[in-house]
Amino acid sequence: MKSINLFKKELAILWEDNQETIISYSLLRQLCPCAFCSGETDALGKKYGGQTIPESEDVFVVRFKQIGYYGLQFFFSDGHKDGIYTFDFLKKQKTQ
């Protein structure tokens, strides 16, 4: 990752290969990979938990923190902060 910029309703990530990912905060929140939001899978592949996060134009990223060399943790205006978004996951998101 070369840089990350927070805008009013979306974030933009510029990658080392000069590709760019632009994703709305609302979609980023809906895609949260934490166990509470996305559920957990057991050793047999059965998924437990997870919930549907409603789309909200009011949610935004307050701040973010890099986690090691593999991902980012976002702190959302709704108080949620548990998901760690890997760089691979973020790069695969389609630019809006």
Sequence and secondary structure as in RCSB ss.txt:
>XXXX:A:sequence
MKSINLFKKELAILWEDNQETIISYSLLRQLCPCAFCSGETDALGKKYGGQTIPESEDVFVVRFKQIGYYGLQFF
FSDGHKDGIYTFDFLKKQKTQ
>XXXX:A:secstr
  EEEE SSEEEEE TTS EEEEEHHHHHHT  SHHHH EE TTS EE        TT  EEEEEEETTTEEEEE
ETTS    EEEHHHHHHS   
